[in-house]
């Protein structure tokens, strides 16, 4: 499968716009005092507050100050020209998870962390909360070997989870530092538990998941910002910084861990085998989407009415995580016709309720698997559909789900379980 380097995604996204816990001891006495971030002593003070929250000893990052024009000039080439579409890119297009978005005007943030120079970049006049988030990213980058981390990532699902883990902790620690002012030191955790939440950011991610103009990368970044931050604050309030670090060793493997706040030991996923391919088709790429992108597929296929409340989306991502046990995305190519197709097979919970919103899903009668077939040509789609049907005969018949009634039920909030 095509692998987008984690650092590249981090750079792209940087310009898109409680139970008892261990005591922090001396950290409780360290309150944030507003100061001039241009001064070295102030930079050290802000870093000290974040070190105290993270309970680590990462160094104070170097800081650069740019004007808006200097920022635009420096990062004018960020993102680079578009590259030729791979087979996996074409598969994402077939799934409705690719978008042809021309490069727009560079957005100038108040502050960002530059992974290439390992420095915090502040754009005058700046914003304290943004500056603290950028400093927090610098601390996390110093603590995590991103090159080694990226080498571990094997799927888009794991990439969504890893990005959410990193962004979640950096956004949370930056925001927590922002809240750590003198009048809150006596009940700091209580103040965070009461006032710091990421419901709006999660709602934004769910709304982006509805809209076909956003590709799987943008949807993944929105998920990282919203659901990742929510998972981070939940872990910290419950068990402190160690609960967040648990997501790195071993590294989270699925977006479902982020949604369910299960940052510890990764789950064991079901093995999903590719279909037996007919002659003339070759397997050229494989991957795993995970419950977040599966939710995105379902939401877009349902064609929700604009007035459908986001409470529906929150319920559906919960159902996706509860029902999903693993999946396999298999991309095939007819080299002679220069055309690709795909089979997405999802392993489901035995007692789960699967309500496909797309008429092309083939759901096994025993409810243990569901497969979606897409192709750039009719012959490839017909051949893949026949292969999926043949492969499920030993496990019971296959039911082709029709989407019209399901979509209508979704719009009116009536969810029927299969």
C-alpha positions in Angstrom: 0.0 0.0 0.0 1.0 3.6 -0.4 2.6 4.8 2.8 2.4 8.6 3.6 5.3 9.4 5.9 4.1 10.3 9.3 6.3 13.5 9.5 4.8 14.7 6.3 1.3 14.4 7.6 2.3 16.1 10.8 3.7 19.0 8.8 0.6 19.2 6.6 -1.8 19.2 9.6 0.1 21.8 11.5 -1.3 24.5 9.2 -4.9 23.1 9.3 -6.4 25.1 11.3 -12.0 11.7 36.9 -10.6 9.1 39.0 -7.8 9.8 41.5 -4.4 10.3 39.7 -0.8 10.4 41.0 0.1 13.7 42.7 2.5 15.9 40.7 4.1 17.2 43.9 6.3 20.2 43.0 4.6 20.5 39.7 1.4 21.6 41.5 3.3 24.6 42.7 4.5 25.6 39.3 1.9 27.9 37.7 2.0 29.5 34.3 2.9 33.1 34.3 2.3 35.1 31.1 5.6 36.5 29.8 7.2 37.6 26.5 7.9 34.5 24.5 10.7 36.3 22.6 12.8 36.2 25.8 14.8 33.1 26.5 13.7 33.0 30.2 10.1 33.0 29.1 10.7 30.1 26.7 12.3 28.1 29.5 9.4 28.9 31.8 6.8 27.7 29.3 8.8 24.5 28.7 9.1 23.9 32.4 5.4 24.0 32.9 4.9 21.4 30.0 7.8 19.3 31.4 6.0 19.3 34.7 2.7 18.1 33.1 4.4 15.5 31.0 6.6 14.4 33.9 9.7 14.2 31.7 12.9 16.1 31.2 12.9 17.1 27.5 15.0 20.2 26.6 13.6 23.6 25.9 13.2 23.8 22.1 14.8 26.6 20.1 12.3 29.3 19.0 12.2 31.4 15.8 10.0 34.4 15.3 8.7 35.2 11.8 6.4 37.8 10.3 3.4 36.6 8.3 5.3 37.4 5.0 8.4 35.6 6.2 6.3 32.5 7.1 4.6 32.4 3.6 8.0 32.7 1.9 9.6 30.0 4.0 6.8 27.4 3.6 5.7 28.4 0.1 6.7 24.9 -1.3 5.2 22.9 1.5 3.3 19.9 0.3 5.1 19.8 -3.1 3.5 19.1 -6.5 1.0 16.2 -6.8 2.5 12.8 -7.6 1.1 10.2 -10.0 -1.7 8.2 -8.5 -0.8 4.8 -7.3 -3.1 1.8 -7.3 -4.0 2.5 -3.7 -4.8 6.1 -4.5 -7.1 4.9 -7.2 -8.7 2.5 -4.7 -9.3 5.4 -2.3 -11.0 7.2 -5.2 -13.3 4.2 -5.8 -14.2 4.3 -2.1 -15.0 8.0 -2.2 -12.0 8.8 0.1 -9.9 10.7 -2.4 -10.4 14.4 -3.3 -8.9 16.5 -6.0 -8.0 19.5 -3.9 -5.8 22.2 -5.6 -3.3 23.8 -3.5 -4.7 26.9 -1.8 -3.2 30.0 -0.2 -0.8 29.2 2.6 -2.5 29.5 6.0 -0.4 31.4 8.5 -0.8 30.0 12.0 0.0 31.8 15.2 2.6 29.2 16.0 3.8 25.8 14.8 6.4 23.2 15.4 8.8 22.7 12.4 9.9 19.0 12.4 12.6 19.7 9.9 14.4 22.3 11.9 13.2 21.0 15.3 12.2 24.5 16.3 9.1 26.3 17.4 8.0 29.0 14.9 6.0 31.9 16.3 4.3 34.3 13.9 4.0 37.7 15.5 1.9 38.9 17.3 1.2 35.3 18.3 -1.3 33.6 20.6 -0.3 32.0 23.9 -2.4 28.8 23.5 -1.0 28.1 20.1 2.5 28.8 21.3 2.1 26.3 24.1 0.7 23.7 21.7 3.7 24.1 19.5 6.1 23.9 22.4 4.3 20.8 23.5 4.8 19.3 20.0 8.5 20.0 20.4 8.6 18.1 23.7 6.8 15.1 22.2 9.0 15.1 19.2 12.1 15.0 21.5 10.6 12.1 23.4 9.5 10.0 20.4 11.7 8.7 17.6 9.4 9.4 14.7 11.6 7.7 12.1 11.3 4.5 14.1 7.7 5.1 14.8 6.8 5.6 11.2 8.7 2.3 10.3 6.2 0.5 12.6 3.1 1.7 10.8 1.5 -0.9 8.5 -1.9 0.5 7.7 -4.0 3.6 7.3 -5.9 2.5 10.4 -2.6 2.5 12.5 -1.6 5.8 10.9 -4.8 7.4 12.1 -4.2 6.0 15.6 -0.6 7.0 15.8 -1.4 10.6 14.6 -4.2 10.8 17.1 -2.0 9.6 19.9 0.7 12.2 19.1 -1.6 15.1 18.3 -3.8 14.2 21.2 -1.1 14.5 23.8 0.5 17.6 22.3 -2.7 19.5 22.1 -3.8 18.4 25.5 -0.5 19.2 27.2 -0.4 22.6 25.5 -4.0 23.4 26.6 -3.3 22.1 30.1 -0.3 24.4 30.4 -2.6 27.2 29.3 -5.0 26.4 32.2 -2.2 26.1 34.7 -2.3 29.6 36.2 -1.8 30.6 39.8 -5.5 30.6 40.9 -5.9 27.0 39.7 -3.0 25.3 41.4 -5.0 24.0 44.4 -7.4 22.0 42.3 -5.8 21.9 38.9 -7.1 18.5 37.9 -10.6 19.4 38.9 -10.4 22.6 36.8 -9.3 20.6 33.8 -11.9 17.9 34.3 -14.6 20.6 34.4 -13.4 23.1 31.8 -11.2 21.4 29.3 -13.0 19.1 26.8 -12.8 18.4 23.1 -16.5 17.8 22.2 -16.4 20.5 19.5 -13.2 19.1 17.9 -14.7 15.6 17.8 -17.9 17.1 16.3 -15.8 18.8 13.7 -14.1 15.5 12.8 -17.5 13.8 12.4 -18.7 16.6 10.3 -15.7 16.4 8.0 -16.3 12.6 7.7 -19.7 13.4 6.2 -18.3 15.6 3.4 -16.9 13.9 0.2 -14.7 16.9 -0.6 -12.3 15.9 2.2 -10.0 13.0 1.4 -8.9 10.2 3.8 -5.8 12.3 4.9 -7.8 15.3 5.9 -10.4 13.1 7.6 -7.5 11.4 9.5 -6.1 14.7 10.7 -9.5 15.9 11.9 -9.8 12.6 13.8 -6.4 13.0 15.3 -7.1 16.5 16.6 -10.6 15.8 18.0 -10.6 12.2 19.1 -6.9 12.1 19.9 -7.2 15.0 22.3 -10.2 13.5 24.0 -8.3 10.2 24.5 -5.3 12.0 25.9 -7.2 14.0 28.5 -9.1 10.9 29.6 -5.9 9.0 30.0 -4.1 11.8 31.9 -7.0 12.4 34.3 -7.3 8.7 35.1 -3.7 7.6 35.4 -1.4 10.5 34.6 1.2 10.8 31.9 2.1 7.1 32.0 -1.3 6.2 30.6 -0.6 8.3 27.5 2.9 6.9 27.1 1.4 3.4 27.2 0.1 4.0 23.7 3.6 4.2 22.3 5.0 0.9 23.7 3.5 -1.1 22.2 2.3 1.4 19.5 -1.4 1.7 19.1 -2.6 -0.2 16.0 -6.2 0.9 15.5 -8.3 4.0 15.5 -10.7 2.0 17.6 -8.3 2.3 20.5 -8.4 6.0 20.3 -12.2 6.2 20.2 -12.6 3.7 23.2 -9.6 5.3 25.1 -7.8 2.0 25.2 -4.3 3.2 24.7 -2.7 0.2 26.4 -2.1 -3.3 25.0 -3.3 -3.4 21.3 -6.2 -5.8 20.5 -5.8 -9.0 18.6 -7.4 -8.5 15.1 -9.0 -11.1 13.0 -7.1 -12.4 10.0 -8.8 -11.4 6.8 -7.8 -13.3 3.7 -8.0 -11.9 0.2 -10.5 -13.5 -2.2 -9.2 -16.1 -4.8 -8.5 -14.0 -7.8 -9.7 -14.9 -11.3 -7.2 -15.1 -14.1 -6.1 -11.8 -15.4 -6.2 -9.9 -12.0 -3.2 -9.5 -9.8 -3.1 -8.3 -6.2 -1.0 -5.1 -6.2 -1.7 -3.5 -2.8 -3.2 -4.3 0.6 -4.2 -2.3 3.6 -6.5 -1.9 6.6 -8.9 1.0 7.0 -10.1 0.5 10.5 -13.3 1.6 12.2 -12.7 5.4 11.7 -12.5 5.2 7.9 -15.1 2.5 7.8 -17.4 4.9 9.7 -16.5 7.6 7.1 -17.5 5.2 4.3 -20.8 4.4 6.0 -21.6 8.0 6.7 -21.0 9.2 3.2 -23.0 6.3 1.7 -26.0 7.1 3.9 -26.2 10.6 2.3 -27.4 12.2 5.5 -29.7 15.1 5.5 -28.0 18.3 6.5 -30.3 18.6 9.6 -29.4 15.1 10.8 -27.9 15.8 14.3 -24.3 14.9 15.0 -25.5 12.8 17.9 -26.3 10.2 15.2 -22.6 10.3 14.1 -21.4 9.9 17.6 -23.6 6.8 18.0 -22.4 5.4 14.6 -18.7 5.7 15.3 -19.3 3.9 18.6 -21.2 1.1 16.8 -18.4 0.8 14.2 -15.8 0.3 17.0 -18.0 -2.2 18.8 -18.8 -4.2 15.7 -15.4 -4.1 14.0 -12.9 -6.9 14.6 -10.5 -6.2 11.7 -10.6 -5.7 8.0 -8.6 -6.2 4.8 -8.4 -3.9 1.8 -7.3 -5.8 -1.3 -6.5 -3.8 -4.5 -6.2 -5.7 -7.8 -5.2 -4.6 -11.2 -5.9 -5.7 -14.7 -2.6 -4.8 -16.3 -3.8 -5.2 -19.8 -6.8 -2.9 -19.3 -4.8 -0.6 -17.0 -7.7 -0.7 -14.5 -8.0 -1.4 -10.8 -10.6 -2.8 -8.5 -10.8 -3.6 -4.8 -12.4 -5.8 -2.2 -12.8 -4.5 1.3 -13.7 -7.3 3.7 -14.6 -6.5 7.3 -14.6 -9.0 10.1 -17.5 -8.4 12.5 -18.4 -9.2 16.1 -20.5 -12.3 16.5 -23.2 -10.5 18.4 -22.8 -7.2 16.5 -25.4 -5.3 14.5 -24.3 -4.4 11.0 -26.5 -2.1 9.0 -24.7 -1.3 5.8 -25.6 2.0 4.2 -24.4 1.0 0.8 -26.1 -1.4 -1.6 -23.0 -3.1 -2.7 -22.1 -4.6 0.6 -22.2 -8.4 0.6 -23.0 -9.6 4.1 -22.5 -13.3 5.0 -25.6 -14.9 6.5 -23.8 -15.7 9.7 -23.0 -12.0 10.1 -19.3 -12.6 10.6 -18.0 -10.8 7.5 -19.1 -8.1 5.1 -17.4 -7.3 1.8 -17.6 -4.3 -0.5 -16.5 -4.5 -4.2 -15.5 -1.6 -6.3 -13.8 -1.4 -9.7 -13.0 1.0 -12.5 -14.6 -1.3 -15.1 -17.6 -3.6 -15.0 -15.7 -6.8 -15.9 -13.4 -6.4 -12.9 -16.3 -5.7 -10.6 -18.2 -8.7 -11.8 -15.2 -11.0 -11.5 -14.4 -9.8 -8.0 -18.1 -10.1 -6.9 -18.2 -13.7 -8.2 -14.9 -14.4 -6.3 -16.3 -13.0 -3.0 -19.6 -14.9 -3.4 -17.7 -18.2 -4.1 -15.4 -17.7 -1.1 -18.4 -17.4 1.3 -20.3 -20.4 0.2 -18.7 -22.6 2.7 -19.7 -20.2 5.5 -23.4 -19.7 4.5 -25.1 -17.7 1.8 -24.5 -14.1 1.1 -27.1 -11.4 1.3 -26.8 -8.3 -1.0 -27.9 -5.3 1.1 -30.0 -2.6 -0.5 -29.4 0.9 0.6 -32.6 2.9 -0.1 -34.5 1.8 2.9 -31.4 2.0 5.1 -30.6 5.5 4.0 -34.2 6.6 4.7 -34.0 5.1 8.2 -30.7 6.8 8.9 -32.1 10.2 7.9 -35.0 9.8 10.2 -33.0 8.4 13.0 -34.5 4.9 12.9 -31.6 2.4 13.1 -32.6 -1.3 12.5 -30.2 -4.0 13.6 -29.5 -6.9 11.2 
